[in-house]
């Protein structure tokens, strides 16, 4: 649940920032220039901003998931060890 909120927040942040700042950002600037999709020139900045939002939102979400797993794993293994110790005592 937290991962979805992280993705949504950074998607909106990067989409709005990419749309409002007139500097082309990678990888969104590649979409209109490569010609994968034929778009009217009025929609090109919006599509570029959405692509940037998706890519950078995904990158931040992936980092969040990897870091949260790194911090949660020692807790899980510690709980498992405690459970095994309690079984040995019984």
C-alpha positions in Angstrom: 0.0 0.0 0.0 2.8 2.4 0.8 4.5 1.5 -2.4 1.5 2.6 -4.4 1.3 5.9 -2.6 5.0 6.5 -3.2 4.6 5.8 -6.9 1.6 8.0 -7.2 3.2 10.9 -5.4 6.4 10.9 -7.4 4.4 10.2 -10.7 2.4 13.4 -10.0 5.5 15.3 -8.9 7.6 14.4 -12.0 4.7 14.8 -14.4 3.9 18.3 -13.2 7.5 19.3 -13.0 8.2 18.0 -16.5 5.2 19.8 -17.9 5.8 23.1 -16.2 9.6 23.3 -16.8 10.4 24.0 -20.5 13.6 22.0 -20.4 13.3 18.6 -22.1 14.1 15.7 -19.7 15.2 12.2 -20.6 13.4 9.8 -21.5 10.3 11.8 -22.2 12.0 13.9 -24.8 12.7 10.7 -26.8 9.0 9.8 -27.3 8.1 12.6 -29.8 11.5 12.7 -31.4 11.7 8.9 -32.2 8.3 8.9 -33.8 6.9 5.8 -32.1 3.6 7.6 -31.8 2.4 10.2 -34.3 1.1 13.0 -32.2 0.0 16.5 -32.9 2.6 18.9 -31.7 0.2 20.3 -29.1 0.2 17.0 -27.2 3.9 16.2 -27.4 4.8 18.1 -24.1 2.0 16.4 -22.3 3.0 12.9 -23.5 6.6 13.6 -22.7 5.7 14.7 -19.1 3.6 11.6 -18.5 6.4 9.3 -19.8 8.8 11.1 -17.4 6.3 10.7 -14.5 5.9 7.0 -15.2 9.7 6.3 -15.6 10.9 8.3 -12.6 7.9 7.3 -10.4 8.8 3.7 -11.1 12.5 4.3 -10.4 11.7 5.9 -7.0 9.2 3.1 -6.2 11.7 0.4 -7.0 14.3 2.1 -4.8 11.7 2.3 -2.0 10.8 -1.4 -2.3 14.4 -2.5 -2.3 15.4 -0.3 0.7 12.3 -1.3 2.7 13.0 -5.0 2.0 16.6 -4.5 3.2 15.4 -3.0 6.5 12.6 -5.5 7.0 14.5 -8.7 6.4 16.6 -8.6 9.5 13.4 -8.2 11.6 11.8 -11.2 9.9 14.9 -13.5 10.3 15.1 -12.4 14.0 11.5 -13.3 14.6 12.0 -16.7 12.9 15.1 -17.3 15.1 13.1 -16.5 18.2 10.4 -18.9 17.1 13.0 -21.7 16.6 14.5 -21.1 20.0 11.1 -21.3 21.6 10.4 -24.6 19.9 13.8 -26.0 21.0 13.0 -25.0 24.7 9.6 -26.7 24.6 
